[in-house]
Amino acid sequence: AEAEAEADTSQKTSSSSSSRKDDDALVKFVLDFWKKEDLRPRLRSISPQRRAALLARKREHGEENVKLALDNRANSRFLCFEINHNKGAGFDWMFGPKNFPKVLDGNYNDVPGGPGQGGKRGKGKSEYDSVL
């Protein structure tokens, strides 16, 4: 019984340290992505409050969806302050519980014929173009 308890404790410790490493890796990925894409406002660090919001969105939506939402954000001219002068999406706004699902769902994605056509990376095409 003692050996089982010890094994259970070491497994919990191992999985929690693995989880912590995964969380740290995601935080680093987000910070690096934000810098690489030169998103505004600039993100110099992720405070404990920001980390908590990011990890809450990861728990709710999954890591892949966090990355998809980041890509949606980077490709939206509206969220990148290119349209609607000085109104865009900072980290805190994007990872808020009410706003994150909208970014993830693509509500701010540039659409054909819309004011944001082209996105930050200037692709100029959307998923709708492949249908036409």
C-alpha positions in Angstrom: 0.0 0.0 0.0 2.9 2.3 0.9 4.6 1.6 -2.5 1.3 2.4 -4.3 0.9 5.7 -2.5 4.5 6.6 -3.4 4.1 5.7 -7.0 0.8 7.7 -7.2 2.5 10.7 -5.6 5.5 10.5 -8.0 3.1 10.2 -11.0 1.2 13.3 -9.9 4.4 15.2 -9.4 5.6 14.0 -12.8 2.4 15.0 -14.6 2.2 18.3 -12.9 5.8 19.2 -13.8 5.1 18.1 -17.3 2.0 20.2 -17.4 4.0 23.2 -16.0 6.6 22.7 -18.8 3.8 22.6 -21.4 2.3 25.8 -19.9 5.8 27.5 -19.9 6.3 26.4 -23.5 2.9 27.9 -24.5 3.7 31.2 -22.7 7.0 31.4 -24.5 5.4 30.6 -27.8 2.8 33.3 -27.4 5.4 35.9 -26.4 7.7 35.0 -29.3 4.8 35.0 -31.8 3.7 38.4 -30.6 7.3 39.8 -31.0 7.9 38.0 -34.3 4.7 39.3 -35.9 5.4 42.8 -34.4 1.9 43.0 -33.0 0.8 46.1 -31.3 0.7 47.1 -28.6 4.1 45.6 -27.9 4.2 42.7 -25.4 7.4 42.8 -23.3 6.4 40.3 -20.7 3.6 38.2 -19.5 2.5 39.0 -16.0 1.0 36.4 -13.6 -2.5 37.8 -14.5 -1.8 37.5 -18.2 -0.4 34.0 -17.8 -3.5 33.0 -15.9 -5.8 34.4 -18.6 -3.8 32.6 -21.3 -3.8 29.3 -19.5 -7.5 29.6 -18.8 -8.1 30.0 -22.5 -5.9 27.0 -23.1 -7.9 24.9 -20.7 -11.2 26.0 -22.2 -10.3 25.8 -25.9 -7.1 23.8 -26.2 -3.6 24.8 -27.2 -4.1 24.4 -30.9 -7.0 26.8 -30.8 -4.9 29.3 -28.8 -2.4 29.2 -31.7 -5.2 29.5 -34.3 -6.6 32.5 -32.5 -3.1 34.1 -32.5 -2.9 33.6 -36.2 -6.4 35.0 -36.7 -5.4 38.0 -34.7 -2.1 38.5 -36.7 -4.0 38.4 -40.0 -6.8 40.7 -39.1 -6.1 44.3 -40.2 -8.8 45.5 -37.9 -7.3 43.8 -34.8 -3.8 45.0 -35.9 -4.8 48.6 -35.7 -4.6 49.1 -39.5 -8.3 49.9 -39.7 -10.4 52.0 -37.3 -7.5 54.2 -36.1 -6.0 53.1 -32.8 -8.6 50.5 -32.1 -7.3 47.0 -32.2 -6.6 44.1 -29.9 -4.0 44.0 -27.2 -3.1 40.9 -25.4 -5.4 41.6 -22.4 -8.4 42.2 -24.7 -7.7 39.2 -26.9 -7.3 36.7 -24.1 -10.3 38.0 -22.2 -13.0 35.3 -21.7 -15.6 37.2 -23.8 -13.3 38.3 -26.6 -11.2 35.2 -27.2 -14.0 33.1 -28.7 -14.8 35.9 -31.1 -11.2 36.0 -32.3 -11.0 32.2 -32.5 -14.2 32.0 -34.5 -12.8 34.5 -37.0 -15.3 37.3 -36.4 -12.6 39.8 -37.1 -11.0 38.0 -40.1 -10.7 40.0 -43.3 -13.4 39.0 -45.8 -13.6 39.5 -49.5 -15.0 42.9 -50.3 -14.7 44.0 -46.6 -12.7 46.9 -45.3 -10.0 44.6 -44.0 -9.4 42.6 -47.1 -5.8 41.3 -47.2 -4.8 41.0 -43.6 -1.5 42.0 -41.9 0.4 39.6 -44.1 -1.3 40.9 -47.2 -2.6 37.6 -48.5 -5.7 39.2 -50.0 -7.5 35.8 -50.1 -9.7 34.1 -47.6 -11.1 30.6 -47.3 -14.1 31.8 -49.3 -12.0 32.4 -52.4 -11.2 28.7 -52.7 -14.9 28.0 -53.1 -15.5 30.5 -55.9 
